[in-house]
Amino acid sequence: ELINKVSEVAKKVILVFLGSKPLILNDAARKSSAIFAQFNPGLLGGQALTEAVFGDFNPCGKLSLSWPYHVGQQPIYYYRIRSEHGTYADLTEDPNFAFGEGYSYSNFKYGKMTLSKTSLTDDETLDVKIEITNEGPYPGKEIAQLYIHDLVTSATWPNIQLKAYKIVELLVGETKEVKFELKMKDCWIINMENKKVVEPGKFEVFVGPNSIGKVLEKNKAEFEIIDYEMIQIKHLLSSSL
């Protein structure tokens, strides 16, 4: 009720969240221009909030957990197992605020992602590169995140997993190339024998500012992990041609 009354007379409302767990903030979030999630900030939390609100520094934090729209969505997290949840008849499956989501006073634009190769073996490294530009009015830091999706697995596995992140500091109008290094051992799963293994096959790699699916889809590419036997077969086939 307080937020409803304040939003009727105030042009902009800033919501400050203090607590150890995410809350259902649907109405409050819609009526707020910004949300500062401080969780448990300690003795200097008030000073940090004041400095952030008045622009003494440019915030760059990202959420380390997803916030639901409704308690009925729980548990909700970004690395959901395939087909873990059914489709709700009257509710979205997406969180209100997603893992990795977070904003600043700057606006960062992601360019086109490129891969150094399309196949990967045990002793190789896949370089994933992308350009990020600060199109906002202030210098700032962006936390670029790399996720992968194993297209076919022998055991049930999450749709996407965070594998790396980079903190990029950019001046106004500045563009930097960000490089991630992905190795074959980073693409593991836990198989039916409860062993940590890397299975050959096709993978998708994404780079973006958070774990939201429609955002990650803008920068997606595919690569393949090839084991020794598959390399030999491909070599024989190419030689015979």
C-alpha positions in Angstrom: 0.0 0.0 0.0 2.8 2.4 0.8 4.4 1.9 -2.7 1.0 2.4 -4.3 0.5 5.7 -2.5 4.1 6.9 -3.2 4.0 6.0 -6.9 0.8 8.1 -7.3 2.7 11.3 -6.4 6.4 10.5 -7.2 7.7 10.5 -10.7 10.3 8.0 -9.9 10.5 5.4 -7.1 13.6 3.5 -6.0 12.9 0.2 -4.2 15.6 -1.0 -1.8 15.6 -4.7 -0.9 17.2 -5.9 2.3 17.0 -9.6 3.1 18.8 -12.9 2.7 16.2 -14.4 0.2 14.4 -13.2 -2.9 10.8 -12.1 -2.5 7.8 -11.9 -4.8 8.0 -8.2 -5.9 5.7 -8.1 -8.9 3.6 -5.0 -8.1 6.4 -3.3 -6.3 8.8 -3.9 -9.2 6.4 -2.6 -11.8 5.9 0.6 -9.9 9.6 1.2 -9.3 12.1 2.9 -11.6 15.0 0.9 -10.1 15.6 -1.8 -7.6 18.7 -2.0 -5.4 19.1 -5.5 -4.0 21.4 -5.1 -1.1 20.6 -8.5 0.6 22.6 -8.3 3.9 25.0 -5.4 3.2 26.6 -5.0 6.7 27.4 -1.8 8.6 28.4 0.2 5.5 25.3 -0.8 3.5 23.7 2.6 4.0 26.8 4.5 2.7 27.1 2.1 -0.3 23.4 2.7 -1.2 23.8 6.5 -1.0 26.9 6.5 -3.2 25.2 4.3 -5.8 21.9 6.2 -5.9 23.7 9.6 -6.2 26.1 8.3 -8.8 29.4 8.3 -6.9 30.0 5.0 -8.6 28.4 3.0 -11.3 26.9 -0.3 -10.0 27.7 -3.5 -12.0 26.4 -6.3 -9.8 24.6 -9.4 -11.2 22.2 -11.7 -9.4 23.6 -15.0 -8.2 20.1 -16.6 -8.1 16.8 -16.3 -9.9 13.8 -14.4 -8.4 10.3 -16.0 -9.0 7.1 -14.3 -10.1 5.1 -16.6 -7.9 5.8 -19.1 -5.1 4.3 -21.8 -7.2 7.3 -21.6 -9.5 9.7 -22.8 -6.8 12.3 -24.2 -7.1 13.4 -21.9 -9.9 17.0 -21.6 -11.1 18.7 -21.1 -14.5 20.3 -24.5 -14.9 17.0 -26.3 -15.0 16.9 -30.0 -16.0 15.2 -30.7 -19.3 11.5 -31.3 -18.9 11.8 -30.7 -15.1 8.8 -28.4 -15.1 5.6 -28.8 -17.1 4.0 -25.8 -18.8 1.9 -23.7 -16.5 -1.6 -22.9 -17.7 -1.7 -19.4 -16.0 1.9 -18.6 -15.3 5.1 -18.1 -17.2 8.0 -20.5 -16.6 10.5 -17.7 -16.7 11.7 -15.9 -13.5 10.8 -12.4 -12.6 14.6 -11.6 -12.4 17.0 -14.1 -13.9 20.4 -15.5 -12.7 23.1 -13.2 -13.9 20.8 -10.2 -14.5 21.8 -6.8 -13.3 22.0 -3.3 -14.7 24.0 -0.1 -14.3 23.9 3.5 -15.5 25.6 2.5 -18.7 24.2 0.6 -21.7 26.4 -2.2 -23.1 26.0 -3.5 -26.6 27.2 -7.0 -27.6 28.6 -7.5 -31.1 28.7 -10.7 -33.1 30.4 -13.7 -31.5 33.1 -15.7 -33.3 34.7 -19.1 -32.6 38.3 -20.0 -33.4 37.2 -23.5 -34.6 34.1 -25.6 -34.8 35.5 -28.9 -33.4 37.3 -29.6 -30.2 39.6 -32.5 -29.0 41.3 -33.3 -25.7 44.4 -31.1 -26.2 42.8 -28.1 -27.9 41.2 -24.8 -26.7 38.2 -23.1 -28.2 38.6 -19.3 -28.3 35.2 -17.5 -28.1 35.5 -13.8 -28.9 32.9 -11.0 -28.8 33.0 -7.2 -28.9 31.3 -5.2 -26.2 30.6 -1.4 -26.6 29.6 1.0 -23.9 26.8 3.0 -25.5 25.8 4.7 -22.2 26.6 8.2 -20.9 29.0 6.9 -18.1 32.0 4.7 -17.8 31.1 1.3 -16.4 31.9 -2.4 -15.9 30.0 -5.2 -17.6 30.1 -8.8 -16.6 30.0 -10.9 -19.7 28.8 -14.5 -19.2 29.5 -17.7 -21.3 27.1 -20.6 -21.2 27.0 -23.9 -23.0 24.3 -26.4 -23.9 25.1 -30.1 -24.6 22.6 -31.0 -27.3 22.5 -34.7 -26.6 23.5 -36.4 -23.4 23.4 -40.0 -22.1 21.8 -38.8 -18.8 19.4 -36.0 -18.0 21.3 -32.8 -17.8 20.6 -29.0 -17.4 19.7 -27.0 -20.5 22.5 -24.5 -20.0 25.5 -24.1 -17.6 27.6 -21.1 -16.8 31.2 -21.9 -17.7 33.0 -18.6 -17.6 32.6 -14.8 -17.0 34.7 -11.7 -17.7 34.6 -8.3 -16.0 35.1 -5.7 -18.7 35.7 -2.0 -17.8 34.7 0.4 -20.6 34.8 4.1 -21.0 32.0 6.0 -22.7 31.9 4.9 -26.4 34.7 2.4 -25.9 34.7 -1.0 -27.5 36.7 -4.0 -26.3 37.1 -7.5 -27.6 36.5 -10.1 -24.9 38.0 -13.6 -25.2 36.9 -16.7 -23.4 38.9 -20.0 -23.5 36.8 -23.1 -23.5 38.5 -26.5 -23.1 37.1 -30.0 -23.6 37.2 -30.8 -19.9 34.8 -27.8 -19.3 32.0 -29.7 -21.1 31.5 -32.5 -18.6 28.3 -34.1 -17.3 27.6 -36.7 -14.6 26.6 -39.9 -16.4 24.4 -42.9 -15.4 27.3 -44.4 -13.5 27.6 -41.2 -11.4 30.9 -40.5 -13.1 32.2 -37.1 -14.4 32.7 -37.5 -18.1 32.9 -35.6 -21.4 30.8 -37.1 -24.1 31.5 -36.5 -27.8 28.8 -34.6 -29.7 27.4 -31.2 -30.6 27.3 -28.2 -28.2 25.9 -24.7 -28.3 27.8 -21.8 -26.8 26.2 -18.5 -25.8 27.6 -15.2 -24.6 25.5 -12.5 -23.0 24.8 -10.2 -20.0 22.6 -12.7 -18.2 21.0 -16.2 -18.4 17.7 -15.1 -20.1 17.1 -17.4 -23.1 15.9 -14.8 -25.6 18.9 -12.7 -24.7 21.4 -15.5 -25.1 19.9 -16.6 -28.4 21.2 -13.3 -30.0 24.8 -14.7 -29.7 24.8 -18.4 -30.2 27.2 -20.7 -32.1 27.7 -24.4 -32.4 30.8 -26.6 -31.9 31.5 -30.3 -31.7 33.6 -32.4 -29.4 35.3 -35.2 -31.2 36.9 -38.2 -29.6 40.0 -40.1 -30.9 37.9 -42.8 -32.7 35.8 -40.3 -34.4 38.9 -38.4 -35.6 40.3 -41.6 -37.1 37.0 -42.4 -38.9 36.8 -38.9 -40.3 40.4 -39.1 -41.5 39.8 -42.4 -43.2 36.6 -41.0 -44.9 38.5 -37.9 -46.2 41.4 -40.1 -47.4 39.1 -42.4 -49.4 37.6 -39.4 -51.1 
